[in-house]
Amino acid sequence: MFAVFDRAGENGRHGHPRANMFDQPELEHLMRTNLKDQSTVTLRGNVEVTDVAQDGHGRVRVDFTDRLTGEHESVLATYVLGCDGANSVVRTAIGATMEDLQFEQRWLVIDVASKVELDQWEGVHQVCDPDRAATYMRIGDTRYRWEFRLLEGETAADFESIEALQPLIGPWVEGIPCDQLELVRVAEYTFRAQLADRWRDRNVFLLGDAAHLTPPFVGQGLCAGVRDSMNLSWKLAGVLCGDLPESVLDTYEEERRPHARALIRLAKLIGVSMTQGGRAGDLLRRLLAPRLHWVPGLRDRLLDGETPPLSRSALVMRPGRRRSLAGKLCPNALLTDGSRYDDVTRGGFVFVTDVPLSPQQRALLADRGTKVLEVRPGSRLYDWLSEGRATAALVRPDFTVMRAGRDVAALCEAMPRFRVAPEGDGRQVSGSYGPARCSPWRDVGEELDGRPQRRH
């Protein structure tokens, strides 16, 4: 056994198990249910967007058709976020195209439900078969997932029953009658590696699969889309309140596109190493895999799962080549009162420091809507600052470090004004950057689709 993720404890970087298995439709049901309780959100289902057009005066018209009634409707918006998937209408509307990163494979995805225990190892099984690569995992109490690379000429239509799937899933369900296995779904997916050449046209943005497509081998597909929304949403909120300059929105693509590219390359590398090379590749895998534990630090790096820091921007102030916390995520660490970092931040900026602040510094930060978090020796956040050679860090609403260092006074002055509205206010945030800070303007988990995911 090379490495095992701890799925039961709270030892992960962000206070949760490093890997979790669950069914994506369950997550989507929870999200849709929660949206119904948000008074500022209207959710329209069963509609198809047909066009997105900008009028040149800061307004965007979205045309759509109600699939139930056939009626054609339109809405006007200040900003439009195109989260409409791989075949994005919004991407076409802004004239963006996908850069091909040279990876394409057809795979069969199978979900089976059974009350009978399969008595398999509870981790992810990755079968590096040169003839047919495969993946198996348990994704719920009674639900199981298989993925098999399709051979030339095969389609999902060839595997529409448990009986037809037996040659594939047989090694995992040996001795279990077919009538004890319920085929929940079988579908064909084409795994691709692609990246949109641009993610914004004035007031229209691309997020998720509309902006990037990744092979699933490190499970960062939907996770990357969540990172997109976390990165952009608080910036939009500040601009919409009229306090943040619109130029801050340029940092969305500056930060997210290189990060997405890095993870796509990693997924492509893992996928190629597991599935390609034919007999020669299989021989190489058999030679190298049992010896990976000899590589210094590889096991710890795999289990840590930290993703690359965000690129430098007006909102990620990282000094030259010197090591810095800027662009990295602040850990969701346990605090002295038993709560965690996320529990106390409330969606605003946080000033994390290991030295006491003066009354004047506290007053300055309070006026800018910033929460101060003083950490003590022996705490996780104290150690995190020390490891990053910093005394204090400015942490953004998306948990990314904007700036860190040892000059506490300068860091206090650099903190932007960004206020979190009281609950029930209707506005989520308001923010502004003082005059001295306007001049510089110009972020291994598995995918949420039945795979582990990590807070990023």
Residue pairs with C-beta under 8 A, 6 or more apart in sequence:
2 289
2 292
2 293
2 299
2 302
3 299
3 302
3 303
4 123
5 17
5 18
5 19
5 123
5 303
5 452
6 12
6 17
6 18
7 17
7 18
7 19
7 20
7 21
7 452
8 17
9 17
10 16
10 17
11 17
11 18
12 18
12 454
13 304
13 305
13 306
13 329
13 331
13 332
13 454
14 329
14 331
14 332
14 454
14 455
15 331
15 332
15 333
15 334
15 340
15 342
16 332
16 454
16 455
17 452
18 303
18 305
18 445
18 452
18 454
19 445
19 446
19 452
19 454
20 452
20 453
21 137
21 138
21 139
21 140
21 450
21 451
21 452
22 139
22 140
22 448
22 450
23 139
23 140
23 143
23 450
24 222
24 448
24 449
24 450
26 140
27 448
32 43
35 41
35 43
36 43
39 426
40 426
40 428
44 64
46 66
46 67
46 68
47 64
47 65
47 66
47 67
47 73
48 64
48 65
48 67
49 62
49 63
49 64
49 84
49 89
49 90
50 63
50 64
50 65
50 72
50 89
51 61
51 62
51 63
51 89
51 93
52 60
52 61
52 62
52 63
52 80
52 82
52 89
52 90
52 93
52 94
52 204
53 60
53 61
53 63
53 93
54 60
54 61
54 201
54 202
54 203
54 204
55 61
58 78
58 203
59 76
59 77
59 78
59 203
60 76
60 77
60 78
60 79
60 80
60 203
60 204
61 74
61 75
61 76
62 74
62 75
62 76
62 77
62 80
63 72
63 73
63 74
64 72
64 73
64 74
64 75
65 71
65 72
65 73
66 72
66 73
77 203
78 203
78 240
79 203
79 204
79 205
79 236
79 240
80 90
80 203
80 204
80 205
81 205
81 207
81 229
81 232
82 88
82 89
82 90
82 91
82 93
82 94
82 204
82 205
82 206
82 207
82 210
83 207
83 208
83 210
83 225
83 229
84 90
84 91
84 210
85 208
85 209
85 210
86 192
86 209
86 210
86 213
88 206
88 209
88 210
90 204
90 206
90 210
91 97
91 98
91 196
91 206
91 210
91 211
93 204
94 198
94 200
94 201
94 204
94 206
95 201
96 196
96 197
96 198
96 199
96 201
96 206
97 196
97 197
98 194
98 195
98 196
98 197
98 213
99 194
99 195
99 196
99 197
100 193
100 194
101 193
101 194
101 195
101 261
101 264
101 265
101 268
102 193
102 268
103 191
103 192
103 193
103 215
103 268
103 271
103 272
104 190
104 191
104 192
104 193
105 149
105 190
105 191
105 215
105 271
105 275
106 149
106 150
106 188
106 189
106 190
106 191
107 147
107 148
107 149
107 150
107 188
107 189
107 190
107 191
108 146
108 147
108 148
108 149
108 150
108 154
108 156
108 159
108 168
108 186
108 187
108 188
109 145
109 146
109 147
109 185
109 186
109 187
109 188
109 189
110 145
110 146
110 147
110 148
110 159
110 165
110 168
110 169
110 183
110 185
110 186
111 139
111 143
111 144
111 145
111 183
111 184
111 185
111 186
111 450
112 143
112 144
112 145
112 146
112 162
112 169
112 173
112 181
112 182
112 183
112 184
113 142
113 143
113 144
113 181
113 182
113 184
114 142
114 144
114 173
114 176
114 180
114 181
114 182
115 142
115 180
116 176
116 180
116 181
118 138
118 144
118 172
118 173
118 176
120 136
120 138
120 172
122 138
123 137
124 135
124 136
124 137
124 446
124 451
125 134
125 135
125 136
125 137
125 172
126 134
126 135
126 274
127 133
127 134
127 135
127 136
128 274
128 275
128 282
128 285
128 289
129 282
130 277
130 278
130 279
130 281
130 282
131 151
132 148
132 149
132 151
132 168
133 148
133 149
133 274
133 275
134 146
134 147
134 148
134 149
134 168
135 145
135 146
135 147
136 144
136 145
136 146
136 147
136 172
137 144
137 145
137 450
137 451
138 144
138 145
139 145
139 450
139 451
140 450
143 184
143 450
144 172
145 450
146 168
146 169
146 172
147 216
148 168
149 275
150 188
155 188
156 186
156 187
156 188
158 164
159 165
159 168
159 186
160 183
160 186
161 183
162 178
162 181
162 183
163 178
165 183
165 186
166 173
166 178
173 181
191 215
191 216
191 271
192 213
192 215
193 213
193 214
193 215
193 264
193 265
193 267
193 268
194 212
194 213
195 211
195 212
195 213
195 257
195 260
195 261
195 264
196 206
196 210
196 211
196 212
198 253
199 205
199 206
199 207
199 211
199 252
199 253
199 256
199 257
200 206
200 249
200 250
200 252
200 253
205 232
205 249
205 252
207 225
207 228
207 229
207 232
208 222
208 224
208 225
208 228
208 229
209 221
209 225
211 228
211 256
211 257
211 260
212 224
212 260
212 261
212 264
213 221
213 264
214 220
214 221
214 224
214 260
214 263
214 264
214 267
214 268
215 264
215 267
215 268
215 270
215 271
216 267
216 447
216 449
216 451
217 267
217 268
217 270
217 271
217 274
218 263
218 266
218 267
218 270
218 444
218 445
218 446
219 444
219 445
219 446
219 447
219 451
219 452
219 453
220 263
220 267
220 307
220 445
220 447
221 447
221 449
222 447
222 448
222 449
222 453
223 445
223 447
223 448
223 453
223 454
223 456
224 260
224 263
226 448
226 456
227 256
227 259
227 443
227 456
228 252
228 256
230 398
230 399
230 443
231 252
231 255
231 256
231 398
231 400
231 443
232 249
232 252
232 256
233 398
234 347
234 396
234 397
234 398
234 418
234 429
235 244
235 248
235 249
235 251
235 252
235 315
236 249
237 427
237 428
237 429
237 430
237 431
238 244
238 248
238 418
238 429
238 430
238 431
238 432
239 245
239 246
239 248
239 249
241 427
241 429
241 430
241 431
243 417
243 430
243 431
243 432
243 433
244 418
244 431
244 432
244 433
245 433
245 438
245 441
247 314
247 441
247 442
248 314
248 315
248 441
250 313
250 314
250 442
251 313
251 314
251 315
251 316
254 311
254 313
255 310
255 311
255 313
255 315
255 316
255 327
255 443
256 310
256 443
258 310
258 311
259 307
259 308
259 310
259 311
259 443
262 307
262 308
263 307
263 308
273 281
273 285
274 285
277 284
277 285
292 298
293 299
302 444
305 444
305 445
305 454
306 328
306 329
307 443
307 456
309 316
309 318
309 326
309 327
309 328
309 443
310 316
310 327
310 328
310 400
310 443
311 327
312 318
312 326
312 327
313 442
314 440
314 441
314 442
315 396
315 400
315 402
316 326
316 327
316 400
316 401
316 402
317 326
317 402
317 403
317 414
317 440
318 324
318 326
318 327
319 326
319 405
323 388
323 389
324 388
324 389
324 390
324 404
324 405
325 384
325 385
325 388
325 390
325 393
325 401
325 404
326 401
326 402
326 403
326 404
327 400
327 401
327 443
328 388
328 400
328 401
329 399
329 400
329 401
329 443
329 455
329 456
330 341
330 350
330 352
330 381
330 384
330 393
330 395
330 399
330 400
330 401
331 341
331 380
331 381
331 384
332 340
332 341
332 342
332 399
332 455
333 340
333 341
333 379
333 380
333 381
333 384
334 340
334 379
334 380
335 341
335 343
335 344
335 373
335 379
335 381
336 376
336 379
341 350
341 373
341 381
341 399
342 399
344 371
344 373
345 371
345 395
345 397
345 399
346 371
346 420
347 397
347 420
347 428
347 429
348 369
348 370
348 371
348 397
348 418
348 419
348 420
348 429
349 368
349 369
349 370
349 371
349 394
349 395
349 396
349 397
349 402
349 415
349 416
349 418
350 370
350 371
350 372
350 373
350 394
350 395
351 357
351 365
351 370
351 371
351 372
351 373
351 392
351 393
351 394
351 395
351 411
351 412
351 415
352 373
352 375
352 381
352 385
352 392
352 393
352 395
353 372
353 373
353 374
353 375
353 385
353 391
353 392
353 393
353 408
354 374
354 375
354 376
354 377
354 381
354 382
354 385
354 386
354 391
354 392
355 374
355 391
355 392
355 408
356 374
357 365
357 372
357 374
357 408
357 412
361 408
361 409
361 412
362 372
364 412
364 413
364 415
365 372
365 412
365 415
366 372
367 417
368 415
368 416
368 417
368 418
368 419
368 434
369 417
369 418
369 419
369 420
369 431
370 415
370 418
373 381
375 381
375 382
375 385
376 382
385 391
385 392
385 393
385 404
388 404
389 406
390 404
390 405
390 406
391 405
391 406
391 407
391 408
392 404
392 405
392 406
392 408
392 411
393 401
393 403
393 404
393 411
394 401
394 402
394 403
394 404
394 411
394 414
394 415
395 401
395 402
396 402
397 418
397 429
398 443
399 455
400 443
403 411
403 414
404 411
405 411
413 436
414 437
416 431
416 432
416 433
416 434
416 437
417 431
417 432
417 433
417 434
418 429
418 430
418 431
418 432
419 429
419 430
419 431
420 428
420 429
421 427
421 428
421 429
421 430
433 441
443 456
445 452
445 453
445 454
445 456
446 452
446 453
447 453
